[in-house]
Amino acid sequence: MIAKPAYPYLCRDEYRNGRVRYRLRMPGRKAVTIKGQFGSEEFAANYRIAVEGDASERVGFAGKTGTFNRLGSEYLNSAAFANLAAETRRTRRYCVEKFLDRFGHLPVVTLEQRHVQKIIDDCKPGQSRIVLSMLRALVALGIRNGDLNGDPTRGIKRPKVSSEGWHTWTEEEIAQFEARHPIGSKARLAFALALYTGQRSADLIGMGRQHVRHGRINVAQQKTKTRLWIPLATPLLAIIEATPSDDLTLIVSDHGKPFASAQSFGFRMRTWAREAGLVGCPLHGLRKACCRRLAELGCTVHEIKAISGHKSIVEVERYTHAADQTKLADRAIARTSTTHTSAQNYPQEKKA
């Protein structure tokens, strides 16, 4: 959110705890926090110092028409960027700024498919898909502006991700966490909400008692804009009722405040997991564990989607990849035993 026209590229970040921070976000440069009371002489002086920076940075920010600095600036202030989910904006902005640090001074028209492929190949496996999405957004804007005649990202395939992805919590790991964090603790409530609702961290931190009606909790997913009414499982309902809280949100930090971001909540969950002796058990793995459990109970893909909010059947299948094969096989054979005609009904061989 732009704070005021008098301060170009100044963004106002307001957190759930009421704290406000002003950050200067200039394309091709690192974000800078502006100290002082907004509108004061001290604030204006600190803003001016941050904008001027050093000589090399001023040249990069000049944003000559046709350069990536200018294109990146236009994109970060576009409606397309503003319409992204909050967490997606955070990741996309970081990605754009890192890109402009390296290539902001170059003319957009010089971008070729081989350059895009090299950039993607140089990324870490978990970042390559994000970087490609960012490049496609910049290229689309460059084509509309007339900076590009063709699409250099066309033909670039989305890098494959591991079929496993985030680690899915096992039943043993779930039991270990629950043994360390008893019912009534903040950790157990946060854990149960993630495990029994199967929602993303950005949606979990916004859940409150005001969203619970008639045994269901209402979720408006930030990433997909999907609205869900998820029935509260009996264990989850019992944990919510047993956890004292006067806060607007169900999940709060050790300071009694809502988490400022999904990332900070993920860090705290990692700490709670380590206290239980668990390493390599991320928060997102509980979303996958929820889907795995539903699959093992015999739920269809569409039934699982109704809980997780996934848009793609392929994604649901990837999330349920860790479902116990033996349980699924036993249930499948048990069904064949009850649905097919018993052996006594088959024609008997006639005796000689």
N, C-alpha and C positions, 0 to 999 in steps of 0.2 A: 504493500500500500504506500503510495507516494505521500510524504508528509505535507509538503507545501511547495507550490511552484517556485517560491523564492530560493529554494534549495534543490537544484536539479540533482537527480540520482540519490536523493536522501530517502531512506525507507524507515518507516516506523514499525518496529516489531513489538507487539503487545502480547505478553504471556498470560497464561491462565491465572497466575498468582497476582496479576495486576501490575507487574513490573513492566516498564516501557523502556525500550532502548532504540536509539537512532543510529542507523548504519549507512555509511556512504558506499554505494555499490556502483562503481564505475566500470564499464566493460574493459576487459583486459588488465584489470588491477584487482588486488585483494580487497575484500570488504574491510572498512575501517569504522570502528565505533567512535562516534562524536560525543565527547564528554561535555558536561555542563548543562544548565537548565535551558530547555529549548526556547529559542528566541532571545536569549541573553547575549551580551557582548562577548562573554567567554565562549559561548556556543558558536557564535558567528566566526570568531577568530580561529577556533579549532577546525571548523568546517573549511575555512579558506585554506588553512595549512594542509588539510587532508586533500583538498582538490588540487592544489598546486603541486604537491608531491615533489619528486625530483625531475630533472630535465628529461631523462629517458622516458619516464612515465607520461609526461605531458605530450611527448611526440606520439606515443602509442594511443593516447586517448583522443588525439586530434580528430580521429574518426573520419578521415578523408572519404569522400563518397566512393563507393565501390570496394572498400576494404572490409575485412571481417569485423574490425572494431565497430564500424558503423552498423553493419548488419546485425552483430550481436546486441548492440545497444537497442536497435529497433525491435528485435525479437523479445528482449527482456521487458520491454515496455508495451508489448502487443497484447491484444485481447486473447489471442490463442494461448499465450503463456499464463495470463491471469486466470483463465478458465481451468487450468490444471488443478488437481488436488494439491493440498498444502504440502504434503510430503513429496509429491512428485515435483512441485516447484522448487523445493529445497534442493533436491538431487539434481534437477535440470540446471538450476542456476549455477551450482558448483561446477557442473560439467562444462557449461558454456564458458565460465570464467577461466577454468584451466585450459580450455582450448584457445581462448583469446590470448592467454599469457604466451603461448607458443606461436600462434599463427595470426594474431589480430592485425598485424601490420601488412599482411599479404593481400593482394587483390583477389576478390572473390572469383573473378572470371578465370583465374589460373587453376582453380580446383579441378582435378581430373579423377577418373575412377580409380586409377592406380594409387593416387594419394589417399583416397578414402580407404581403400583396401589396406594400405600400409598403416594408417592410423588405427584401424580396427585390429590388425594383426599385432600391433604393439601393446594393445590393452590387455589387462588381466582378464581371465575367463569370465568373471562375474561382472565386469564393467563393459565389455565389448558391446552387448546388446543395448545398454543405456547410451553409450557414446553414439552408436549408429542411429538411434532414435533422435538424439540431439542434432546430429548432422542432417538428417532428413528434414527436421523442422527448419533449420537454417537455410537449407537449399530451397525448400518450398517458398520461403520468404524472398530469397534471392531471385528466384525465377519471377515472382510477382513484381519485384522491383525493377526487373530488367537487367540485373547484374549477371545473370546466367542465362544462356540460351537452351541448355539441356540439363538433365538431372544426372550428375556424376555418381549418385548413390544407387541409381537403377542397376539392377543386376547383382548388387552386393547382397549376399544371403545373410540372414540373421545367424550369428554364430550359435552353434548348438550348445545347450546347457546340459550339465550332467543329469542323467535320468533320476538320480537320487536327490540332487539339490540340497536344501536344508535338511539336516538330520531330523528324522522323525523320532520323537520320544517313544521308548519302549515301555511296556507295562512295569518292568522292573524299575526303570528310572522314575516313572510316575510315582510308584509306591515309595521310593527312596526320598523323593522330594516331600511327599505328604507326611512321611514319618518325621522329617526334620521340622516342618512348619505346620503346627497344629491348627485346627479350625478356630477361627477367631482372630488370627493374625492377618496383617496386610498382605503378606506374601501368599498365604493360602487362598485368600479371596481373589487376588490377581491371577494366580495360577488356575483356579477353578473357572474363572470367567473365560480365560483363553482356551482351556481344555474342553469345556462343555458348550461354548458358543462357536468355536472355530473361527473367530474373527481376527482381523489384522490388528497390529498394535495401535495404529492411528485411530481405529474405531473403539478399541477397548478402553483407552484413556478418557473417552468422552461419555462412557456409560454411567448413568445415574439411576437412583431409585425412581425418579420421575419418569423413566423410560419403561418401567415394569408395570404391566397391566394384565390382569386376568391370567396370571401365570406365564406371561410371555414378556420378552424384552424387545423393544423396538430399536433397530439399528439402521442408520442411513450411512452406507459405506462411502467413505471419502473418495476412494480410488475409482469405483465404478458407478457411483451415484445410485446404487441399488438400495432399495428400502426393504428390510426384512422384519418379520415378526417371528422370533425364535422362541419356541417353548422352553421354559426353564426346567432342566432336569431336576429331579428330586434332590440329589446330593448338592447341586449348585444352589437351589433355593434355600436349603438348610444352612449352607455356609454363609449366604447373604444375610439371613436372619440372625445368625450367630455372631456376625461381625459388627461391633458397635461403630456407628459412623453418623456424624451430623453434617458431613460434607455433601456438596452438590454432586460430586462424582464418586463412584464406588471405589475407584483405585486412586490412592493418594501416596505421596512420598513419605519418607520418615519425618519430614517437617510438617506433615499434615496438609500439604498443598497438592493440587492436581499436577501431574507431570506436564512439563512445558512442551514436550515433543515425544513422538513415538520412539525416537532414538534414545532419549534419556530413560524412558521406561524400559526399553530393551536392555540397556546397561544395568539397570537395577535388577531386572529379572535374572540376568547373568550372575550377578552377585549373590542373589538368593539361591540360585542353583549351585554355585560353588560352596556356599555354606552347607548345602546338603551333600557335598562331596561329588558333585556332578560337573564334568567338564565337557564342552562340546555339545551342550544341550541348549540351543537358542530358543528364544521366545516363539519365533515363527514355526519351530518344530512342534509346538503344541497345536497349532492350526492343522498341521499335517496329521498329528496323532488323533485329533478329533475325526478327521476324514477317514483315517485308517480304521478306527473303531466302528464307525458307521458302516464301512464296507464289510467288516467282519461280522456285523450283525445281519448282513444280507440286504442292506439298503441299496436301492438302485442309484444310478448316476444322477438321475433327476432329483431324487430325494436328498442326496448329498449336496447337490447344487442349491437346494432350497435352504440349507443351513449355512453353507460356506459363502454363497453368493457368487460363486464362479460363473463366468459367462461362457466358458469353453468346456466342453466335455473332455477334451484332450487334457486340460489342466487338472480336472478332477481325477482322471486316470493316473496322471503323474503323481498327484498327492496321495493316492491310495495304493501306490506301488508297494509300499511296505506292509500291506495287509498280510496277515499270517496265511501262507499258502496252505498249510495243513488244515487250518480251521475251515477255509473256503472249500477245500477238497472234500473234507468229511461231510460238510453240509450238502454239497452237491450229490455225493453218493447216497446220503440218507434220503434225499428227495427221490432219487431214482428208485430206491427200494420201496417207497410208499406209493409211488404213482404208477409203476408198471404192474402188469398182471403177475400175480404170484406164480411160482413154478407149477403148483398143483393144477392150474388151469390149462397148462399146455397139453397138447395131445400126447397120450401115453402110447408107448410102443406095444403093439399087440403081441401077446405070448404065442409061441408056436403051438 
